[in-house]
Amino acid sequence: MKGKYRIFYITPEIAPFNSSSANATISGTLPKILKNLGHDIRVMMPKYGTVNERKYVLRDVIRLRDMQVDFADKCFSVNAKSAFLPDSKVQVYFLDHALFSSRNGSYGDQPGNSAQLVEVERFLLFNHGCLQTLRSLHWQPDFILCNGWPAIFLPLILRHQLVDDDFFKNTRIIFCDHNDSIQLELSLEQMKNAGLPAEHLNDYLTSGEKVGVYNIAKSVCDAIIYSTRQPNEDQFGKFEQFISHGIDYQDWNPAGDEKIAEKFSVENSHLKIENKKIVCDDFDLEFDTEIPLISLLVDDEVQAQKLNDLIAIFKQLQMQVIVISSSSVRTFENMGKEITDSIRLKVDPSAKVRHQIVAGTDICLQLAEESGIVESRFLQNMKYGTIGIIPESSIAGFKPETHKILENLSLWGKYDLKAIQSLKNVLLRLCDDYRNHEKWQQNMQEAMKIDFSLMKSGEQYTELFDSL
């Protein structure tokens, strides 16, 4: 690595402040790695109504109050608050305006044809607000990382409206695509109505009066980074790169995890059983070395509707299960913590409890289909020797490195979400494997040895910075 840089990372969502996708997870982990590599990085997202100010200790910043942002013949007054990414020294700014704070989620909470226009205006305000924040802070970044299509407006503003602005003359712009948003096409008319430079938008048309996000990124950004497989990967330009997003081993590593009761590693992986004893005790489950302990992750109502069928299978196979759910899943509102003698429900567990569950369970069953979320959880669990069972439909979107892991990994499971019998067959097989304790331990160690560190991603980003 040649140098250390000032990096401004703008993104529509950051975990844990707002976690609706794998994109949020990446935004919550990559900045910490870049910080640990010596870069001065600051992050910015909109302040949605769902962001818990008290929990994350958001503070007012005097110089970021009442900032004026003008576009489309409108004048907006915005504020920015600040906090730190948990367990790090990465500063996060939250752009505060009613267009963000009055909404429940990150994207499109308004139905009908007006939704996209509302989104363009909201994120255009966010992009303008990010630039004004930099001015107000008198902080000139070497690189601005624009994460996803909601950040595509910033390079348009810089390259066309502020092209002669000395404040940004040495700033390089990198577009980061973590969830295929680069394939999106936005309405030309709506973008013009929202106040974007009409005289330049025609340069980025695809077809049918649509403006291509890829066309913009390729034309006005200095580089494009992908973290999902692209169909034209063999035809990448000089500064189009695939950088796989790994796992943050500073947060997810049983050898140094302060959130679990008994630390362990490949060399003393037998200590994982001590964490299982603790989880069983915490959830009032009988500890039994012949019965696998499973965590079941339920993210939404659609997944929750499958619970009755799954419980029937768990009863047949005599398994112990901890169901982990978000409080937004209303199906669980009337359920107690104890569903059956061997099944427990935990709603919105703390980070400490979540880590302890990962460390103490033998198997993790996922119902989600979004590839990024499934893949990230699968790899996190693997580091703790917890065997993953995942929907077959999610595997196609995994990174090339993960496909290689799956090909060489002896112990894991995939199933058809539409055929409950296929899941039963996988569980039967893993139950049999579990009772062969020596073989299970060997396969568990095999999984724990695989290095899929996020640090590698950070180093690849730094190499790109050096080349620009």
Protein Blocks (a to p, Z undefined) as FASTA:
>chain_A
ZZdcddddddfbdcfkbccbfklmmmmmmmmmmmmnopacdddddddfklcfklnopacd
fklgoiacdeehiacdddddddddehiabdcdddddfklmmpmbfbopbgcjklmmmmmm
mmmmmmmmmmmmmmmnopacfbdcdehjklmmmmmmmmmmmmmgmklmmpccddddfeop
mmpccdfklmmmnopafklmmmmccbehiacfklmmmmmpcbdcdfbdcfklmmccfklc
cddddddfklmccklpckbmbdcdfklmmlmmmmmmmmmmmnopacdfkbccdddddfbf
klmmmmmmmmmmmmmnopaddddddfklmklmmpcfblblmbccdehiafklmmmmmmmp
mbdcdfbfblklmmmmmmmmmmnopacdddfklmmmpcfklmmmmmmpmbdcdddfklmk
lmmmmmmmmmmmmmmmmlmmmmmmmmmmpccdfklmmmmmmmmmmmZZ
